Amino acid sequence: MELIDTHCHLDFPVFDDDREALLAQWRQLGVGEYIIPAVGEENWGRVMALAERHDDIRYGLGIHPWYVGKQPRDVLTRLETLLASRPRGLVAVGECGLDLRSHVPQEGQVEMFEAQVRLAMAHALPLIVHSVRANDTVAKILRRFTPPQGGVIHAFSGSLHQAEVFWQLGFRLGIGGVISYERANKTREAIRQMPLEALLLETDAPDMPLQGQQGEVNTPASLPTIARLLAQLRQQPLADVISVLHESTLRLFPRATMNLTAD
């Protein structure tokens, strides 16, 4: 069964020179599907073009909290127009959310995040949420809006209580390289105790490398390792972990939307 990388930035320039060869290489490793979250209007076109060329690439459209202040005034109108047109490969709104570690003013981040939550609700799409040092604030916003399609908390890092709150709100947890770091005890313990169906696999390529690979370009080639680490952490058979997470991904991003064929 193929792995699905539910969060990777394959449109980034670091992959431009050999993207096609890399996609073939990653397929040989068992990675067969990708979801690319856009970070701002400046890369919506690149992401959409990749999905047009590759049946195994799907995407989200949104505005990352880092880039809130760099968007044109009419960006939300333009985003709504694109969402309403339901272009080929669109499966989510995002990457959006809050990053309280960044220097972007929190008020502007919150305003843009809430606007994107409304858009996701209006267009019946799940959310791909960036939450850095903001889990409680993000949860408060999601609880207020209760978007029915839910979504995923990308690169989850936090406590078991925070994980449970997100799951109760209909949000799965994106699991990536963080579980390779032994110092991430709180997050690792939360992931160990959460229901397996509450988790999704991701790499955040080209960022968030595994422990021991800091400073290197991360790629979807690390996804099989992340799956093995997750199985070891939870002391569950790897095949079971892959199967359940594959089904969980398809529940959030349904087959009809992703144009996937049956296994």
Secondary structure in CASP SS format (residue, H / E / C, confidence):
PFRMAT SS
TARGET T0000
AUTHOR 0000-0000-0000
METHOD secondary structure of the structure
MODEL  1
M C 1.00
E C 1.00
L E 1.00
I E 1.00
D E 1.00
T C 1.00
H C 1.00
C C 1.00
H C 1.00
L C 1.00
D C 1.00
F C 1.00
P H 1.00
V H 1.00
F H 1.00
D C 1.00
D C 1.00
D C 1.00
R H 1.00
E H 1.00
A H 1.00
L H 1.00
L H 1.00
A H 1.00
Q H 1.00
W H 1.00
R H 1.00
Q H 1.00
L C 1.00
G C 1.00
V E 1.00
G E 1.00
E E 1.00
Y E 1.00
I E 1.00
I E 1.00
P E 1.00
A C 1.00
V C 1.00
G C 1.00
E H 1.00
E H 1.00
N H 1.00
W H 1.00
G H 1.00
R H 1.00
V H 1.00
M H 1.00
A H 1.00
L H 1.00
A H 1.00
E H 1.00
R H 1.00
H C 1.00
D C 1.00
D C 1.00
I E 1.00
R E 1.00
Y E 1.00
G E 1.00
L E 1.00
G C 1.00
I C 1.00
H C 1.00
P H 1.00
W H 1.00
Y H 1.00
V H 1.00
G H 1.00
K H 1.00
Q C 1.00
P C 1.00
R C 1.00
D C 1.00
V H 1.00
L H 1.00
T H 1.00
R H 1.00
L H 1.00
E H 1.00
T H 1.00
L H 1.00
L H 1.00
A H 1.00
S H 1.00
R C 1.00
P C 1.00
R C 1.00
G C 1.00
L E 1.00
V E 1.00
A E 1.00
V E 1.00
G E 1.00
E E 1.00
C E 1.00
G E 1.00
L E 1.00
D E 1.00
L C 1.00
R C 1.00
S C 1.00
H C 1.00
V C 1.00
P C 1.00
Q H 1.00
E H 1.00
G H 1.00
Q H 1.00
V H 1.00
E H 1.00
M H 1.00
F H 1.00
E H 1.00
A H 1.00
Q H 1.00
V H 1.00
R H 1.00
L H 1.00
A H 1.00
M H 1.00
A H 1.00
H C 1.00
A C 1.00
L C 1.00
P C 1.00
L E 1.00
I E 1.00
V E 1.00
H E 1.00
S E 1.00
V E 1.00
R C 1.00
A C 1.00
N H 1.00
D H 1.00
T H 1.00
V H 1.00
A H 1.00
K H 1.00
I H 1.00
L H 1.00
R H 1.00
R H 1.00
F H 1.00
T C 1.00
P C 1.00
P C 1.00
Q C 1.00
G C 1.00
G E 1.00
V E 1.00
I E 1.00
H E 1.00
A C 1.00
F C 1.00
S C 1.00
G C 1.00
S C 1.00
L H 1.00
H H 1.00
Q H 1.00
A H 1.00
E H 1.00
V H 1.00
F H 1.00
W H 1.00
Q H 1.00
L C 1.00
G C 1.00
F E 1.00
R E 1.00
L E 1.00
G E 1.00
I E 1.00
G C 1.00
G H 1.00
V H 1.00
I H 1.00
S H 1.00
Y C 1.00
E C 1.00
R C 1.00
A C 1.00
N H 1.00
K H 1.00
T H 1.00
R H 1.00
E H 1.00
A H 1.00
I H 1.00
R H 1.00
Q H 1.00
M C 1.00
P C 1.00
L H 1.00
E H 1.00
A H 1.00
L E 1.00
L E 1.00
L E 1.00
E C 1.00
T C 1.00
D C 1.00
A C 1.00
P C 1.00
D C 1.00
M C 1.00
P C 1.00
L C 1.00
Q C 1.00
G C 1.00
Q C 1.00
Q C 1.00
G C 1.00
E C 1.00
V C 1.00
N C 1.00
T C 1.00
P H 1.00
A H 1.00
S H 1.00
L H 1.00
P H 1.00
T H 1.00
I H 1.00
A H 1.00
R H 1.00
L H 1.00
L H 1.00
A H 1.00
Q H 1.00
L H 1.00
R H 1.00
Q C 1.00
Q C 1.00
P C 1.00
L H 1.00
A H 1.00
D H 1.00
V H 1.00
I H 1.00
S H 1.00
V H 1.00
L H 1.00
H H 1.00
E H 1.00
S H 1.00
T H 1.00
L H 1.00
R H 1.00
L H 1.00
F C 1.00
P C 1.00
R H 1.00
A H 1.00
T H 1.00
M H 1.00
N C 1.00
L C 1.00
T C 1.00
A C 1.00
D C 1.00
END
